[in-house]
Amino acid sequence: MSRIKDAKLSKEGREELEWARENMPILAGIGKRFEQEKPFKGITIGVCLHLEKKTGVLLETLKKGGAVIAAASCNPLTTDDRVAAALAEEGMDVYAWAGENEKEYYANINSVLDHKPDLLIDDGCDQIFMVHTKRKELLKKIRGACEETTTGVTRLRAMEGEGKLKFPVVAVNDAYSKFLFDNRFGTAQSAIEAIMRATNKLLAGKTVVVVGFGWCGRGISDRLRGLGANVIVVEVCGRLGKEGPAGQHKALEALYSGFRVMNLDDAAGEGDIFITSTGNINVITKSHFAKMKDGAILANAGHFNNEIDIKGLESMSAKREKVKENVERFMLRSGKKIYLLSEGRLVNLSRPSGQGHPIEIMDGSFAIQALSLEFISKNKLPAKVISVPQEIDDKVAELALLANGIRLSKPSEEQKRYARSWKEGT
C-alpha cells in the first residue's frame, strides 16, 4: 500500500539503515527487549517524522515490539527516498517522498490515518492536529501520542489550554536528555553542516546572526564560535509563552557566554548569514531584508517555514530563481541579492544538503520516543500534555553514557542522607 518515489532505491536504503544500526546501540538494546516482550502486539502506530535512516531504525525497533507501522513525513523536503523504499520493502506502509507539494504532504498524512492507528508519533503536531479537526472519528481509538518538537509541544499546550486536546500526548521534546541530544547538540551540528554543504562557504570570519537563544540557538552559537565565526545573538524582551525563561534571561545568558547581543533591527545590517531558531512566525521581515548586505544568506533551523517572511521577501524582489539545489536567489529591486536556503524550511533536514542530526544524537532521542510509547501503551493516561517519566529520562541518559564506555559511581548512603537532611554535618 506504500506510495514512495522509487522501490528500486531499496538497496541503497538498506545500506543507509545498516550504517545507522551499527551506530545506535541504545535502540539496539531496547529492540532486543521489545522482540522478547512484544509490548506493541496488536497495535498500529501512525508515524509522522522525518523519514531518514535514524528514523528507520526507530521504526524497525517498534516493529520488533509487534507494532504495525504506517508512516509519512513531517516535512515535504526531508524524506530520504532510499530509506523510504527500504522500509516499504520491510513491510511497513510508507507514504512519503522528497519534494512533496502541500496537497501531497497532507494526503500522505491522511493515508497514515486511514490505517486507524492506536498510537501516534508526531513531529510538529500536524498529524495530531489533523485527527482533531478532519479525522475526529479516530479520536476514540487513539490511546495516545508522542510529540518530538518544541513547536509541536507549544501547539499542544495551546490545545490543552482551550480544552481541545482529546487524548494524552507525551512531550518527548521536554525531556532534559532530549534538550541535550536533539536541540542543543544535534541541531547545532546538523544545521551548520547543511549550510556548509549547500553553500560551500567559509564560516570563519563571517558574521552570523543567530535569532533565538533557546536550546537550539545556544548549540548553534557555540558551534559557530568554534568554527571561527563572529556570532551575534538576537532575542526579544518578554515572554512569548508560559514555559522557559523570558527573552531577557536568554539574552543575558548569551551576553555572559561571550556573544554579542542585539535586537534584529540593529543586527540586520551586520550579518553575512542569518539562522532562525525561535519556533515563531515572521521573525525576519521586510524591514530587516531592506537593511541586509548584498549577498546575505538566510537559513531556518526552526520546524516550520514561517520564521522568515518569504512572501515579504518575494514582494521586494524583481526576480526569484533557483541557483542550485537548496539555494534560491532573490534579486531585490534595490539591486541587492539575498539567498534563501531550503525554501526557508528546516535547513538541517532538507535533502540533499541536510542529513539530519548525527546518528548518536538520534539514538538517544529515539530511545526516549520508544520508551515513551511503551509507557503510553501500558498506562491509562488523562487527555493532557504529559512529561516524559523521570525514570525514562534518567535511564536513557545512563544508557547513552554506557554506550560511550562511561560508568558513573553512585553516591554513598552517607551522601544520600546528607542531601536529604537540613542539619549541617548529618
FINUDO-228520 format. One line per 4 residues: number of its first residue (from 1); for each residue x, y, z of C-alpha. Coordinates in steps of 0.25 Angstrom, whole numbers. Each point is the difference from the previous one (the first is absolute). Layout:
BEGIN
NUM> X Y Z | ...
***
This chain:
BEGIN
1> 0 0 0 | 12 9 1 | 2 12 -9 | 14 4 -2
5> 9 6 -11 | 8 -13 -5 | 0 -14 6 | 13 -3 -7
9> 7 9 10 | -2 -10 11 | 14 -6 -2 | 6 14 3
13> -10 2 11 | 4 -14 7 | 15 5 0 | -4 13 7
17> -8 -7 10 | 11 -10 3 | 10 11 3 | -10 7 9
21> -3 -13 7 | 15 -3 3 | 1 14 7 | -13 0 8
25> 3 -10 12 | -11 6 9 | -11 -3 -10 | 6 -14 -2
29> -1 -4 14 | -14 5 1 | -3 -7 -13 | 5 -13 6
33> -10 1 12 | -11 4 -9 | 2 -12 -8 | -2 -9 12
37> -11 8 7 | -8 5 -12 | -6 12 7 | -7 5 -13
41> -6 -13 -4 | -13 3 -7 | 3 15 0 | 1 8 -12
45> 9 12 1 | -2 12 -9 | 13 8 -3 | 2 14 -5
49> 15 2 1 | 12 4 -9 | 1 -13 -7 | 15 -3 -1
53> 10 -10 5 | -1 2 15 | -15 1 0 | 0 -13 -8
57> 8 -7 12 | -11 5 10 | -11 -5 -9 | 7 -14 -1
61> 2 0 15 | -15 3 2 | -3 -11 -11 | 8 -10 8
65> -9 3 12 | -12 -5 -8 | -5 13 -6 | -6 2 -14
69> 6 13 -5 | -6 10 -10 | 9 12 -2 | 0 14 -7
73> 10 11 0 | -2 12 9 | 7 9 -10 | -2 1 -15
77> 15 0 -3 | 6 -9 10 | -3 -14 -4 | 12 -9 -5
81> -6 -7 -11 | 10 -12 1 | -4 -2 15 | -15 1 -4
85> 2 -11 -10 | 7 -9 10 | -10 2 11 | -11 -3 -10
89> 7 -13 -4 | 1 -4 14 | -16 0 1 | -3 14 5
93> -10 9 -7 | 8 12 -4 | -7 12 -6 | 12 10 -3
97> 10 6 -10 | 9 11 -1 | -6 13 -6 | -15 -2 3
101> -9 12 -3 | -9 4 11 | -12 -8 -5 | 8 -13 -1
105> 6 3 14 | -14 0 7 | -5 -11 -8 | 11 -9 4
109> -2 3 15 | -15 -3 -3 | 4 -13 -6 | 7 -4 13
113> -12 3 8 | -8 -9 -9 | 7 -11 7 | -8 4 12
117> 12 0 10 | 0 -2 15 | 12 8 3 | 6 12 -8
121> 14 6 -1 | 1 14 -5 | 10 11 -3 | -7 14 0
125> -14 -5 3 | -5 0 -14 | -5 -15 2 | -6 3 13
129> -7 13 -5 | -6 -8 -12 | -6 -10 9 | -6 11 9
133> -6 7 -12 | -2 -8 -12 | 0 -15 5 | -8 2 13
137> -5 -14 -2 | 14 -6 5 | 0 8 13 | -7 -12 8
141> 10 -10 -6 | 13 7 3 | 6 -3 13 | 11 11 0
145> 11 6 -7 | 14 5 1 | 5 14 -5 | 14 2 -4
149> 2 16 -2 | -1 13 8 | -9 5 -11 | -10 -12 2
153> 0 1 15 | -3 14 -1 | -12 -3 -9 | -5 -11 9
157> 1 9 13 | -9 10 -7 | -10 -11 -4 | 0 -5 14
161> -2 14 6 | -12 1 -9 | -5 -13 4 | 1 -6 -14
165> 10 -11 3 | -7 -13 0 | 11 -10 3 | 13 -1 8
169> 13 5 -7 | 14 -2 6 | 8 12 -3 | 13 -7 -4
173> 6 13 -3 | 0 5 14 | 8 -12 6 | 13 6 5
177> 8 -10 -8 | -8 4 -13 | 5 14 2 | 14 -4 1
181> -1 -11 -11 | -8 7 -11 | -2 14 3 | 14 5 5
185> 10 -10 -6 | -8 -6 -12 | -5 13 -6 | 13 7 2
189> 8 -10 -9 | -11 -4 -10 | -4 15 -3 | 14 5 -2
193> 4 -13 -8 | -12 3 -9 | 3 14 -2 | 15 -3 -4
197> -5 -11 -9 | -10 9 -7 | 9 12 -2 | 15 -5 2
201> 3 13 7 | 10 2 10 | -6 3 14 | 13 5 6
205> 0 15 0 | -15 1 -4 | -10 8 9 | -11 -10 3
209> -13 5 6 | -7 -11 9 | -14 4 2 | -5 -7 13
213> 8 -4 12 | -8 -12 4 | 7 -14 1 | 1 0 -15
217> 6 14 -1 | 10 -3 11 | 5 -12 -7 | 1 7 -14
221> 7 12 6 | 10 -9 8 | 4 -8 -13 | 1 12 -9
225> 9 7 10 | 9 -13 0 | 1 1 -15 | 5 15 1
229> -13 7 -4 | -3 14 7 | -14 -3 6 | -11 10 3
233> -11 -6 9 | -14 7 -2 | -11 -2 11 | -13 7 3
237> -4 7 13 | -11 -7 7 | -7 -14 1 | -7 -6 -12
241> -5 -12 7 | -1 -6 14 | 11 -9 -1 | 15 3 2
245> 8 13 3 | -4 14 -6 | 7 5 -11 | 8 10 8
249> 6 -12 8 | 4 -7 -12 | 6 13 -5 | 8 1 13
253> 5 -14 -1 | 5 2 -14 | 7 13 4 | 7 -7 12
257> 3 -11 -10 | 9 10 -7 | -9 2 -12 | -5 14 -6
261> -14 2 3 | -9 9 -8 | -14 2 -5 | -3 -4 -14
265> -2 14 -5 | 15 3 4 | 5 -13 -4 | -6 -1 -14
269> 11 9 -7 | 11 -8 6 | -3 -14 -3 | 6 -8 -11
273> -8 -12 4 | -13 -1 8 | -5 -12 7 | -14 0 6
277> -3 -10 12 | -12 6 7 | -12 -9 -4 | -8 13 -2
281> -5 7 -12 | 5 12 -9 | 13 2 8 | 7 6 -11
285> -8 9 -8 | 0 11 -12 | 6 10 9 | 12 -9 3
289> 2 -4 -14 | 1 14 -4 | 12 2 9 | 7 -12 -4
293> 13 -1 -7 | 1 -4 -15 | 2 -15 0 | -6 -3 14
297> -4 -14 2 | -13 -4 8 | -2 -14 6 | -10 -6 10
301> 2 -10 11 | -14 1 5 | -11 -10 -3 | -9 8 -10
305> 4 8 -12 | -7 13 6 | 12 6 8 | 5 7 -12
309> -11 9 -7 | 2 -6 -14 | -12 6 -5 | 5 14 4
313> 14 -3 -6 | -7 -4 -13 | -8 13 0 | 13 8 1
317> 7 -8 -11 | 0 2 -15 | 4 -15 -2 | 0 -13 7
321> 8 -11 -6 | 7 -13 4 | 15 1 0 | 3 -15 4
325> -6 -11 9 | -6 7 13 | 5 14 -4 | -9 11 -6
329> 4 14 -4 | -10 12 3 | 4 12 -9 | -5 12 8
333> -5 12 -8 | 11 7 8 | 10 -7 -8 | 5 -9 12
337> 0 -15 0 | -6 -9 12 | 2 -15 0 | -10 -9 6
341> 3 -15 4 | -9 -11 -1 | -13 8 -3 | 1 5 15
345> -3 -14 5 | 9 -8 10 | 13 2 -6 | 6 -12 7
349> -9 -10 -6 | -3 6 -14 | 6 -10 -9 | 11 -2 -6
353> 8 10 8 | -7 -3 13 | 2 -14 7 | -7 3 13
357> 6 -1 14 | 13 -9 2 | -4 -15 2 | 5 -1 14
361> -9 12 4 | -12 -7 -6 | 3 -13 6 | -3 7 14
365> -11 9 -5 | -8 -12 -6 | 3 -9 12 | -9 10 7
369> -10 -1 -10 | -1 -15 0 | 0 -1 15 | -11 11 1
373> -9 -7 -10 | 2 -13 8 | -4 9 13 | -13 4 -7
377> -4 -14 -5 | 1 -5 14 | -7 11 8 | -13 7 -1
381> 3 15 0 | -8 13 0 | -2 8 -12 | 11 10 2
385> 14 3 -3 | 8 -9 9 | 15 1 3 | 10 -12 -3
389> 0 -8 13 | 13 3 7 | 5 -14 1 | -1 -1 -16
393> 8 13 -1 | 11 -4 10 | 1 -14 -6 | 2 5 -14
397> 11 9 5 | 7 -11 7 | -1 -9 -12 | 6 11 -8
401> 12 1 9 | 1 -15 0 | 0 0 -15 | 13 9 1
405> 6 -9 10 | -3 9 12 | -4 -6 14 | -3 10 11
409> 1 -4 14 | -12 1 9 | -1 9 13 | 3 -6 13
413> -11 -2 10 | 6 11 9 | 0 9 -12 | -15 -3 -3
417> -4 3 15 | 8 13 0 | -7 4 -13 | -14 -2 6
421> 4 6 14 | -2 14 4 | 10 -1 12 | 14 3 -3
425> 10 -11 1 | -10 -11 1
***
